[in-house]
């Protein structure tokens, strides 16, 4: 894989699998946090099972805001990474 698109908050059960997946993805890779929950925990900020936003668990290269982000925003972000 060239990139990982992560949506939603990172939960306790998914923090280690996310770290493992990022570590197993060869460089060069791009990690994309998609949506407000992925960027800042959104409405789940104080939830018990939430570890944090994606960038609190793994480094993020591209952020796509929105709740939810529009298809146009997602495509624009992907194009910014690929240059196409």
C-alpha positions as a Markdown table, in Angstrom:
| # | Residue | x | y | z |
|---|---|---|---|---|
| 1 | Unk | 0.0 | 0.0 | 0.0 |
| 2 | Unk | 1.1 | 3.5 | -0.7 |
| 3 | Unk | -1.3 | 5.1 | 1.7 |
| 4 | Unk | -3.5 | 4.5 | 4.7 |
| 5 | Unk | -6.8 | 6.3 | 4.9 |
| 6 | Unk | -8.0 | 6.4 | 8.6 |
| 7 | Unk | -11.5 | 7.5 | 9.5 |
| 8 | Unk | -13.0 | 8.0 | 12.9 |
| 9 | Unk | -11.3 | 8.1 | 16.3 |
| 10 | Unk | -8.7 | 5.6 | 17.4 |
| 11 | Unk | -10.2 | 3.3 | 20.1 |
| 12 | Unk | -8.4 | 1.3 | 22.7 |
| 13 | Unk | -8.9 | -1.9 | 20.6 |
| 14 | Unk | -7.6 | -0.3 | 17.4 |
| 15 | Unk | -4.5 | 1.7 | 18.6 |
| 16 | Unk | -2.0 | -1.2 | 18.4 |
| 17 | Unk | -3.4 | -2.6 | 15.1 |
| 18 | Unk | -3.1 | 0.9 | 13.6 |
| 19 | Unk | 0.5 | 1.3 | 14.8 |
| 20 | Unk | 1.3 | -2.2 | 13.5 |
| 21 | Unk | -0.3 | -1.5 | 10.1 |
| 22 | Unk | 1.6 | 1.8 | 9.7 |
| 23 | Unk | 4.9 | 0.1 | 10.7 |
| 24 | Unk | 4.2 | -2.7 | 8.2 |
| 25 | Unk | 3.5 | -0.3 | 5.3 |
| 26 | Unk | 6.7 | 0.3 | 3.4 |
| 27 | Unk | 8.1 | 3.8 | 2.8 |
| 28 | Unk | 7.2 | 6.0 | 1.0 |
| 29 | Unk | 3.8 | 5.9 | 2.5 |
| 30 | Unk | 1.1 | 8.5 | 3.3 |
| 31 | Unk | -1.2 | 8.5 | 6.3 |
| 32 | Unk | -4.4 | 10.4 | 5.8 |
| 33 | Unk | -6.8 | 11.3 | 8.6 |
| 34 | Unk | -10.3 | 11.7 | 7.2 |
| 35 | Unk | -13.1 | 13.5 | 9.0 |
| 36 | Unk | -13.4 | 15.5 | 12.1 |
| 37 | Unk | -13.4 | 12.5 | 14.4 |
| 38 | Unk | -10.1 | 11.4 | 13.0 |
| 39 | Unk | -8.7 | 14.9 | 13.4 |
| 40 | Unk | -10.0 | 16.0 | 16.8 |
| 41 | Unk | -12.1 | 13.1 | 18.2 |
| 42 | Unk | -15.3 | 15.0 | 17.3 |
| 43 | Unk | -18.3 | 14.1 | 19.5 |
| 44 | Unk | -16.3 | 11.2 | 20.9 |
| 45 | Unk | -13.7 | 13.3 | 22.6 |
| 46 | Unk | -14.5 | 12.2 | 26.2 |
| 47 | Unk | -15.6 | 8.6 | 25.4 |
| 48 | Unk | -14.1 | 5.9 | 27.6 |
| 49 | Unk | -12.9 | 3.7 | 24.7 |
| 50 | Unk | -11.2 | 6.5 | 22.8 |
| 51 | Unk | -7.4 | 6.7 | 22.8 |
| 52 | Unk | -7.4 | 9.8 | 20.7 |
| 53 | Unk | -7.3 | 11.4 | 17.3 |
| 54 | Unk | -5.2 | 9.6 | 14.6 |
| 55 | Unk | -2.3 | 12.1 | 15.0 |
| 56 | Unk | -2.1 | 11.2 | 18.7 |
| 57 | Unk | -1.3 | 7.6 | 17.8 |
| 58 | Unk | 0.6 | 7.8 | 14.5 |
| 59 | Unk | 2.1 | 10.6 | 12.4 |
| 60 | Unk | -0.4 | 12.0 | 9.9 |
| 61 | Unk | 0.6 | 13.4 | 6.5 |
| 62 | Unk | -2.7 | 14.7 | 5.2 |
| 63 | Unk | -5.8 | 15.9 | 7.1 |
| 64 | Unk | -9.3 | 16.0 | 5.5 |
| 65 | Unk | -11.7 | 18.0 | 7.7 |
| 66 | Unk | -15.5 | 17.6 | 7.7 |
| 67 | Unk | -18.3 | 15.8 | 9.3 |
| 68 | Unk | -18.4 | 14.0 | 7.0 |
| 69 | Unk | -15.9 | 15.3 | 4.4 |
| 70 | Unk | -17.4 | 15.7 | 1.0 |
| 71 | Unk | -16.3 | 13.4 | -1.8 |
| 72 | Unk | -14.8 | 16.5 | -3.5 |
| 73 | Unk | -12.7 | 17.1 | -0.4 |
| 74 | Unk | -11.5 | 13.5 | -0.3 |
| 75 | Unk | -10.6 | 13.5 | -4.0 |
| 76 | Unk | -8.8 | 16.8 | -3.7 |
| 77 | Unk | -6.7 | 15.5 | -0.8 |
| 78 | Unk | -5.9 | 12.3 | -2.7 |
| 79 | Unk | -4.9 | 14.4 | -5.8 |
| 80 | Unk | -2.7 | 16.6 | -3.6 |
| 81 | Unk | -0.8 | 13.5 | -2.6 |
| 82 | Unk | -0.5 | 11.9 | -6.0 |
| 83 | Unk | -0.1 | 15.1 | -8.0 |
| 84 | Unk | -2.8 | 13.8 | -10.5 |
